[in-house]
């Protein structure tokens, strides 16, 4: 049957939707490119001899010098980039290993989008490039990555934890039980009316 998703413990191969795979690949490529912009500027800043700011006469060289100047301190850069790459690694692992759940797929998509969107080094370099070229790279990239991350996280939370109708029924039963028990606690703890003669 084509409409049935593969359960977690099943040995059958899970159906991997082409649309999701294409969007995940595109966002991953975009996020890695976003991180590479910041990485190139950091490389130019901390690897002396690659670019001499004194000899930059204009054009591409002065643009690279400006991008290298906004590079964050090395300790912050390392933490920022390691966390972003770790986030992308976890997202790829989730996308590859758990193809049976849409909530996990969307979580992976949100992780990739937020890895690129919340990298301070890349944001600073893209802002310099946007000012220098006049192309609104910071708006386009920021809006695209932020939007994908937020929408994917919200959709994943809405779909979590129940991929099947039986799980929704269990959640509904638990919610009903919780409402009934809190209602009984309210009755038991309510003050008793005092009779006045």
C-alpha positions as a printed Julia matrix, in Angstrom:
197×3 Matrix{Float64}:
   0.0    0.0    0.0
   1.42   3.34  -1.0
  -0.36   5.51   1.61
   0.97   3.66   4.66
   4.08   4.99   6.36
   6.75   2.63   7.55
   6.81   2.13  11.34
   9.96   2.71  13.35
  10.95  -0.89  13.88
  10.08  -2.07  10.38
  12.7   -3.53   8.09
  10.94  -2.29   4.95
  12.42   0.7    3.2
  10.7    3.97   3.99
   9.31   6.13   1.23
  11.35   9.3    0.87
   9.27  12.07  -0.71
  11.06  13.81  -3.56
   9.72  17.27  -2.71
  10.99  17.16   0.86
  14.37  15.82  -0.25
  14.72  18.63  -2.81
  13.76  21.35  -0.3
  16.04  19.87   2.38
  18.95  19.68  -0.08
  18.37  23.25  -1.27
  18.17  24.69   2.25
  21.24  22.7    3.32
  23.16  23.98   0.29
  22.02  27.55   1.01
  22.94  27.31   4.72
  26.38  25.87   3.95
  26.96  28.63   1.39
  25.9   31.19   3.99
  28.41  29.7    6.45
  31.11  29.6    3.75
  30.81  33.37   3.23
  31.65  33.91   6.89
  34.37  31.27   6.75
  36.15  32.91   3.81
  36.18  36.28   5.59
  37.54  34.64   8.76
  40.2   32.83   6.76
  41.32  36.12   5.22
  41.38  37.78   8.64
  43.29  35.17  10.6
  45.59  33.73   7.91
  48.08  36.52   7.43
  49.58  36.85   3.99
  46.49  35.85   2.05
  45.21  39.41   1.74
  47.14  42.6    2.44
  44.77  45.45   3.41
  47.39  48.04   2.46
  47.48  46.93  -1.16
  43.7   46.72  -1.64
  43.01  49.25  -4.38
  39.3   48.77  -4.88
  36.9   46.33  -6.4
  36.96  42.8   -5.08
  40.06  43.24  -2.9
  38.58  46.14  -0.92
  35.34  44.19  -0.55
  37.28  41.23   0.86
  39.19  43.51   3.23
  35.93  45.02   4.5
  34.47  41.55   5.03
  37.58  40.39   6.88
  37.43  43.41   9.21
  33.99  42.5   10.55
  35.13  39.0   11.54
  34.27  38.17  15.13
  36.97  37.21  17.68
  38.5   33.79  17.17
  37.01  32.16  20.29
  33.5   33.33  19.4
  34.01  32.35  15.76
  35.02  28.81  16.67
  32.05  28.31  19.0
  29.63  29.83  16.5
  30.84  27.74  13.55
  31.19  24.48  15.49
  27.63  24.8   16.78
  26.3   25.63  13.31
  28.09  22.67  11.72
  26.99  20.37  14.54
  23.42  21.51  14.0
  23.66  20.75  10.28
  25.2   17.35  11.04
  22.37  16.46  13.43
  19.82  17.65  10.87
  21.31  15.5    8.11
  21.39  12.49  10.44
  17.74  13.04  11.36
  16.71  13.48   7.75
  18.51  10.32   6.64
  17.7    8.03   9.56
  14.09   8.88  10.34
  12.14   9.08   7.14
   8.97   7.71   8.73
   7.93  10.79  10.7
   7.02  14.19   9.28
   7.66  15.87  12.61
  11.27  14.63  12.58
  11.7   15.6    8.92
  10.47  19.12   9.65
  12.67  19.33  12.74
  15.66  18.51  10.54
  14.64  21.21   8.06
  14.29  23.73  10.89
  17.71  22.81  12.28
  19.39  23.4    8.91
  17.63  26.72   8.44
  18.5   27.96  11.92
  22.14  26.86  11.56
  22.59  29.33   8.73
  20.2   31.99  10.01
  21.74  32.4   13.46
  25.44  32.41  12.55
  26.72  35.85  13.6
  29.87  35.72  11.47
  27.93  35.06   8.29
  25.37  37.73   9.11
  28.09  40.35   9.59
  29.87  39.45   6.35
  26.64  39.4    4.36
  25.71  42.83   5.75
  29.04  44.2    4.47
  28.52  42.57   1.08
  25.0   43.99   0.88
  26.19  47.53   1.64
  29.06  47.3   -0.83
  27.16  45.76  -3.75
  23.7   47.23  -3.21
  22.14  43.77  -3.51
  19.97  43.02  -0.44
  21.65  39.7    0.35
  21.07  40.13   4.06
  17.33  40.6    3.59
  16.91  37.79   1.08
  19.08  35.27   2.9
  17.93  36.26   6.35
  14.27  36.14   5.46
  14.61  32.87   3.58
  16.57  31.02   6.26
  14.65  32.51   9.19
  11.3   31.81   7.55
  12.15  28.22   6.72
  13.44  27.6   10.24
  10.43  29.12  12.0
   7.79  27.53   9.77
   9.49  24.12   9.93
   9.83  24.23  13.73
   6.19  25.26  14.2
   4.96  22.58  11.79
   7.11  19.96  13.54
   5.65  20.92  16.9
   2.12  20.77  15.53
   2.7   17.29  14.12
   4.57  15.99  17.18
   4.2   13.44  18.83
   1.52  11.53  17.0
   2.15  10.29  13.47
  -0.88   7.96  13.57
  -4.56   8.33  14.57
  -4.27   5.84  17.45
  -1.73   8.07  19.15
  -4.07  11.08  18.81
  -6.77   9.07  20.6
  -4.34   8.25  23.43
  -3.48  11.95  23.77
  -7.17  12.87  23.83
  -7.83  10.27  26.55
  -4.93  11.55  28.65
  -6.15  15.13  28.26
  -9.67  14.14  29.31
  -8.3   12.28  32.34
  -6.16  15.29  33.3
  -9.16  17.63  33.03
 -11.35  15.33  35.12
  -8.7   14.89  37.82
  -8.01  18.59  38.13
 -11.76  19.2   38.31
 -12.03  16.73  41.21
  -9.13  18.41  42.98
 -10.88  21.76  42.65
 -14.03  20.35  44.2
 -12.14  18.76  47.08
 -10.21  21.92  47.87
 -13.12  24.36  47.48
 -14.14  26.1   50.68
 -17.28  24.75  52.3
 -20.18  27.18  52.57
 -20.88  28.32  56.1
 -24.46  28.08  57.33
 -25.57  31.15  59.22
 -28.53  30.95  61.62
